[in-house]
Amino acid sequence: MDVNEGYVRWYAPLAVTCIVLSFQPILPAERYGSIWEMTGRGGSGSPAAIGAVLMAGLIALLAHASFRPPTRLRVPAGIAVLSGLIAVMLITRPGVGKPRPELTSFGDAALAVAICTCVLAFFHLRRLMRPRGRARTMGV
């Protein structure tokens, strides 16, 4: 069995899930809306624009990894970093002011998907860094 097989089969569903979640309101819809709506209102320097760039990069890397299984560390590392940054942005919610609004159920789902994606990519990285050809039996 290939090292990538177990990990790669999760990347395409995660990409589709990220696309769907990016169009849902992660904060109360009356004031904030989806990440794309917040980006349109906030300008190019807003935290929502940074979040949109991170989300687009994550979706692109997940799609790339699902069609071309990575043999090097770059793609899983990029997925881990981008999903980790998205999780940090969802936890801290920069640029929304005080008091911070609560995440909607879609925001909670986006946070859970970001954390799970980061963990999956981290373990994929560890698996790719493992030396090949080592015996896996006891005493060898």
N, C-alpha and C positions, 0 to 999 in steps of 0.2 A: 504494500500500500504506500502511495506517495505521501510525503510529509504534508503537502499542501491540501490534500483531498478533503480532510475533515474540516479545515478552516475555510477554504475557498467557497464551499457550498453555502456558507452563511453570508458572504459579502454581497451577493446580488439582492437577497431579501432585505438586508440592512440598507442598501442603497435606495430601494423602492420605499421603504419605511421612512427614511430621511426625507425623500422628496415629498411624500404625503404630509409628514409632520411640519415641513417648512411652510406649507400653505395654511396651516391651522393657527389660530390665535394661541400664543404661549402665555400671554398675559391677558387681563380682562379686555375683551374685544371692544367695549365701548370707548376705551381711551387709547388702546395700543394696537390691537389687531395682530396680523401675522408678521413674521420677520421681514417679508417683502413690503408690506404696507408701512412698517416702521422705517425701513430704509428709504422709501420714497418720500416720507415726510421729514426725515432727519438730515438729509444731505450725505455727502460722501465721507465725512469725518465722524459720523455718529457711531456709537457702539453697535447699533443695528446693522450698519453697513459692514463693519468688521465681522459680525456674526454671519451675515449673508455670504461674505467671501470665504469664511471658514466652512460654512455649510456646503457651498458649491465645490470647494476643494475636496471636502470629505466625500461627497457624492461622486466626484470624478475619480478619486482614488479607489473607492469601493467598486465602481464599475470596471475600472482597469484591472483590479485584482480578481474580479469574478470572471473576466474573459481571458486574462493572461495570468495564470497563477504565478505569484512571485517566487523567484528562487533566490533573490537577494533581499537584504534587510530594508531597503529604502521604502518600498510601498507599505509594508506593515508598520514601519516606524512612523511614516507620515500619517497613516490612519490612526495610530495610537495618539500621536501628538495633537492632531486636529480634533479628534473626538474628545480628548482630555480638555483642550481649550474650550470647546463648546460646553462641556459639563461645567467648567469653572465659570463661564459667562452666565449659564443658567442659574447657578447657585448664587453668584454675586449680584446679578441683574444690574450691570453698570448703566448709568444714564437715565434711570427711571425716577430718581429723587427719593425723598424721605416722606412718609414711610414707604418702604418697598412693597409693591403689590405682590400678592401671592400668585404662584403659577397656576394656570388652569389645568384641567386634567390632561390636555394635550401637552402643556409644558412639563408636567410630571412625567408623561410618557417619553417626551424628548430627552429629558434628563436621564431616565432609566436606559433608553436606547444608547445615548452617548456614553454612559458608564460601561454598559455591556460591550459596546463596540471597542472601547479602549482596552478593556480586560481581554477580549478575544484577540485583538491585534498584539497585545503584550505577550500573550502565551504563544501566538504564532511566531513572534520574534524569537522567543526563547527556544522554540522548537527548531527554527531555522539556524540558530547559533550553535545548536548541539552538533558536535563532531559526528560525521558519518562513518559508518564502518566499525563502530565499537561493538564489541560483543555484549549482549544483554543478559548473559547467563551468570549465575552466581559462581564466584570463584575464578572467573576468567579475567 
